[in-house]
Amino acid sequence: MHIKELFNLSGKLALVTGGAGNYGRCIVEALIEAGAKVIVTTRNPDSAKKELAEYFKGMGSIEIEYMDQENIESINQLINKIKSGQRKLEVFVNNAVSRPMNGFYGDISQFRESMEINGTGMFYLLREVTDLMLLNGSGSVINIASMMGMKGPDFSNYKGTSMGDLPPDYFFHNAGLINLNRFMCKKFAGTNIRFNCISPGGLFNHQNEIFLKNYCEKVPLGRMANKDDIKGLIVLLASNAGSYINGENILMDGGLNA
């Protein structure tokens, strides 16, 4: 197969949760540019429709659907809508994340809320989407975790700033997602559904200047991730170019944790 065809996603339907977020927009952009039709889920469809319509104006096919990952019924409604349209879902980017916990000593109810969304709801959605792909006989699942799920925090990055009270739930659920990805790979062996994980480092978003200096001095590439850095990985794992990559977690951090 020609290299251009290996990376071609024309005609494929992709589902991206949290597609209106910072990394989410990069992911959606990559899929659209590679030719996919993309369904983006969000808890705020009205604002997302306006923002994403402007952001992706004239780029390709994008649909906005309501889904609250804490609400099992809203997940069921989304899955049933895809089923009822007899559409073949071939790519799922499990990207949505909620950060309700206010630092290490945040009220324990915040940790519980995080687990309902980032643990229970996320797994239920992943299971339902996988069952949907089983009906099709193939699919690519891309779980978006974080380098924070692989390493402990480097608190020196926050020296000289008011930042640094990091929420422990974020580390907890990202580490769990990385190993859940391995579980899913083995659980669904022989089904032609691939499960891979991307663990990005920090994305530049005009952060505190002192933090940026502390952080970037430790990165061999000398910078945080930009909006294009995740796009190639997404298309690789979603397309035939990545057809023999399965069960992997790819650390995308510019060499920070080399």
Rosetta blueprint (number, residue, H / E / L):
1 M L
2 H L
3 I H
4 K H
5 E H
6 L H
7 F L
8 N L
9 L L
10 S L
11 G L
12 K L
13 L E
14 A E
15 L E
16 V E
17 T E
18 G L
19 G L
20 A L
21 G L
22 N H
23 Y H
24 G H
25 R H
26 C H
27 I H
28 V H
29 E H
30 A H
31 L H
32 I H
33 E H
34 A L
35 G L
36 A L
37 K E
38 V E
39 I E
40 V E
41 T E
42 T E
43 R L
44 N L
45 P H
46 D H
47 S H
48 A H
49 K H
50 K H
51 E H
52 L H
53 A H
54 E H
55 Y H
56 F L
57 K L
58 G L
59 M L
60 G L
61 S L
62 I E
63 E E
64 I E
65 E E
66 Y E
67 M L
68 D L
69 Q L
70 E L
71 N L
72 I H
73 E H
74 S H
75 I H
76 N H
77 Q H
78 L H
79 I H
80 N H
81 K H
82 I H
83 K H
84 S H
85 G L
86 Q L
87 R L
88 K L
89 L E
90 E E
91 V E
92 F E
93 V E
94 N E
95 N L
96 A L
97 V L
98 S L
99 R L
100 P L
101 M L
102 N L
103 G L
104 F L
105 Y L
106 G L
107 D L
108 I H
109 S H
110 Q H
111 F H
112 R H
113 E H
114 S H
115 M H
116 E H
117 I H
118 N H
119 G H
120 T H
121 G H
122 M H
123 F H
124 Y H
125 L H
126 L H
127 R H
128 E H
129 V H
130 T H
131 D H
132 L H
133 M H
134 L H
135 L H
136 N H
137 G L
138 S L
139 G E
140 S E
141 V E
142 I E
143 N E
144 I E
145 A L
146 S L
147 M H
148 M H
149 G H
150 M L
151 K L
152 G L
153 P L
154 D L
155 F H
156 S H
157 N H
158 Y H
159 K L
160 G L
161 T L
162 S L
163 M L
164 G L
165 D L
166 L L
167 P L
168 P H
169 D H
170 Y H
171 F H
172 F H
173 H H
174 N H
175 A H
176 G H
177 L H
178 I H
179 N H
180 L H
181 N H
182 R H
183 F H
184 M H
185 C H
186 K H
187 K H
188 F L
189 A L
190 G L
191 T L
192 N L
193 I E
194 R E
195 F E
196 N E
197 C E
198 I E
199 S E
200 P E
201 G L
202 G L
203 L E
204 F L
205 N L
206 H L
207 Q L
208 N L
209 E H
210 I H
211 F H
212 L H
213 K H
214 N H
215 Y H
216 C H
217 E L
218 K L
219 V L
220 P L
221 L L
222 G L
223 R L
224 M L
225 A E
226 N L
227 K L
228 D L
229 D L
230 I L
231 K H
232 G H
233 L H
234 I H
235 V H
236 L H
237 L H
238 A H
239 S L
240 N H
241 A H
242 G H
243 S L
244 Y L
245 I L
246 N L
247 G L
248 E L
249 N E
250 I E
251 L E
252 M E
253 D L
254 G L
255 G L
256 L L
257 N L
258 A L
